[in-house]
Amino acid sequence: MVGSGHNALVAAAYLARAGWGVLVLEGNDRPGGLVRTEELTVPGFRHDTYSSAHPLFTSGPAYAELGPELTALGLTYRTSRYCTGVSMPGSATAVLSTSPEENVAEAERLAPGDGAALAALLEEFAPYAGPVFALFSAELASAGAAQVVHGLMHEDGHLSPFAQLFLRTARDLLEHRFSSPVVHALLAPWALHLGRGPDEANSALWTILVLLALTTAGMPTPEGGSERLARALAALVEQHGGRVATQRWVDRIIVREGRAVAVRTADGEVVHAERAVIASVNPDQLYLKLLAHEDGVVPPAIRRQAHAYRYGHGCVQIHLALSEPPCFDDERLSHTGQLHLTGGLDALSRSVNEATRGLLPAEPTISFDSPSAVDPTRCPPGAAVARLQMLDVPLRLRGDAAGQIGTGDGWTEGVKNAFADRVIELAGRHAPNLPDAIIGRHVIGPADLAAFNPNCGPGDPYGGSHDLSQSYLLRPLPGQPSHRTVVPNLFMVGAATWPGHGVNGGSGYIVARELLGPGPAVPPGS
């Protein structure tokens, strides 16, 4: 295994359980990739450095199958009363929970008829939900998946309503179905977490999928920090005889007679692979770096496509140590797993457009979570930790939409902190005690992401643009979709492959099943 992101660890765990000899090589000081927890601000305050809650993982097949062993190894999830919510200027708020009845009542409270509209939307999508979510644990480039996709896209000899939904924007869906701007603001920002803007084709589908995932799984976060997942997976690998080695960067995959037979580390050691190599990397790294020295292995067309692999927006995360929990006028928001502080759908659209044009947004959309509300082990009693995440920022700066911050030198420490000041001032309009409660802060920007993890490219936390032209069977490359590569026993996992970014474990599960074949993950009697 080249790299130890959570997908690589999922695959490694399955293979080790099945009796394979497994070695995971990780360049950083410990396994997990972007699943990491650290004392970033003040001693005793533990922050999820990059990713946080895991609703996609806990609702997927890997957790269903590995969950009991992971629990025995110390992984415990805590879930908040409400999964998501929104706060808008003027005290307009809303929340969602895992109760369908509560959610319908909340939508109806916001606008007469919106409760019925929410129920109707979910009812209409119900026939598609099973096949769609099944694809998240399937090899999308397989014949079986093609049959499922064909069934979704066709109905009675014609293109189906799902085919039309597949191409819709989130704005079109939300404005067509709901009259309340608060409902629009509640749902639309989640498109950002899937690497899409609310006005992009295909964003409507992902808005519905996130709605279903959150209202089914809630917003579970590991007790003690997100990294507990990585630790438990690594322990599971080692429990079944595998090894996880850190500070071991791989700089070359060695191919002989058409097969990957070894990898070479940065210090010159050659580690042989008898059966397979699984690389948790993006296609530009794989084809332009790790395989660059293998003459004739990478076809020219694949090399050109790897050169053209694109990254999307950047990310800024502000980690705060607080002397007291953040206070909202709507008390429910203090018990919400992850909410958004936003001016609404148009404000979101504007900030995404500004980021696309290389501008720091004047009013970014703030994804806000305070995991200490549900997990008091994160900080001292009476205190709190909070994370403010902005996914609508540019990778390469061309200016500031507000005309206040000089950006000529790119993402410098000064620019990053000036932008953080703007964000905290905006957040204080929603949680008035927030600015005065700050006793420590740590800001992570695109340049920090790029320095920590090559899979972020120039600072994209989602491993490459997820617009429609670089998604599904066009991902990671049009000429080499999904998890197989130009080398038969070399596989890819991670955000660059289906089902994409986020802590979901999907690509690791898919590759493990591909290698192990049908049947139980552990042979009978083992």
Steps between C-alpha positions, in 0.01 A plus 500: 500500500644837396359750747274445799189708445193340653410330169843336484457385861155357424641297211799394710271386782292282268804344337675435833183340639498270198854385570694712252838640595443877517747787533375859514765764423418852622718807453369701795559436870185292549232335288166647397566769239244777553341306789708662772449649849748733673542758775526786253420797724533459877614190693201287592291611201482230232398604148417294191767653280336427164195270484258462788165316507452167320134455393594347163731245661263387775219451247717299258583130466856522637379618839212251495751217459803630691311698765502241782877452472560875477286557809703240688812693400373823653285668234181645650271741317299778660210666321341840563128564546476676162709402199510835322356846513531855373525848645424801281519874569196624693472186718349276232597144594410138429620152599465145375507177701468130427123519559300534175205638692710769667655600169164534326372708792810722486459565127130573551587746779719691256236524229153346465522221246876445528451210739285319246754593231781341701302182556407486130862551389623211713208280396568563132870421542440185708492259199843625394665511843581130527667464159686831535646425843588147387722656233710664772645160586521371142764522229342768284684381187356145530227343289281457808518869584424588139175304525404685818577838341299408190206405719520831684517705182222325308134434568233360268729527200582867566741700709384499861427784744825398668690582180358851510576535872856385432562812291313756714663764712434524873364850450245381246387213722473703820330804353257279309406284799518731804379855558698573818843660449600342830444152355712602202775617735470184710561260212698686232835537685545124514583506128830660603589193704471295182727734306215667312329837494122545519480616138698208353336225300458182707503684833129428560564125522772543761284737702238227529759231575652705784151570636428128506839407648485756781140437596569126507845478660503829689839667550714242681845602619753274677542547872844647553533633146471403136842332508357223718367349176847490345650357817238227524542405133880487535465289814265265314755459221773416752272273702467281192872492426542805276748781557464878488830685452515880529750756370551279196436706185469298179652665193471223241287198409707237322340311211641184341339305216183704530450455875574713805761298690641749753516856623807708578502733798665841510797359693564244225348187657319266260195324647367211293131432436392148419135555414408868462584863568224737612582869469307762696601777259356720229551420129750781448721353775457145377563546130733802504712410806472148639496338153695770316822297492339189351556526124200399291271430797285814482339554156540854361123563514488414872802720565326793325183444700699487826661833408149642451367379838346804668463617857197691624457754778720531806412486867564710808439351845510703820541292815397677820558426866215665687458588867131412471273335242370722219155640571227538237163670536349171384614258771457206262805611301715431807401133465554472124778292350587727210319817402554779250516871566389661177314786340299250296499343157594816312780579745631147455483531123683832515782370723554194279514723194753728670718201591478365145630836377793484742360744755479470876123502562369813667248285691608135496270217596608370841466134589499495880540210740584473869559129569562562871123551536451127449850382598628677814830307483618751237572779752501599871164517682295808419710585194441413134671440167358625173588474133403756237547357151479698177481294181434795269852643480735508199815293464682781321425851619429784258346745743253564779133547414470740794803699390655491848770231493806523277552164328792569267727247672242221512400303809745653745459477877382862498233439236383182670464669838336813361242278332455312828428832675227564243348158555500529879332841481230350277457202732462734794182637345347153549668400829556836677726360777735335253770767447548574871508128590804427279809403701690345210471458126676315220433575134557252216497620140554352154879529524496301826288227344735480202805471728346227713343269243588465129145379435384858562699626201530878542259494797176327397378287796288287267779363284405665172207683345168316520320686224299284263781477244729338760252276681355150480653306206710803409679465834786476561572505124272448198736238361541317830188536715443376850761300694687293243811644336709430190682233705268202570600442864537869590190665648404849614294604801417837651314817413611495136304177447134403530308573721720804558593709800385498856551242773296223339732200465339424164802468273691291756203266531458473123866414433511250785194319362655508153815329627328253732217409265148403608448329831588571862781743577655240732519136381290255705696352788772765497 
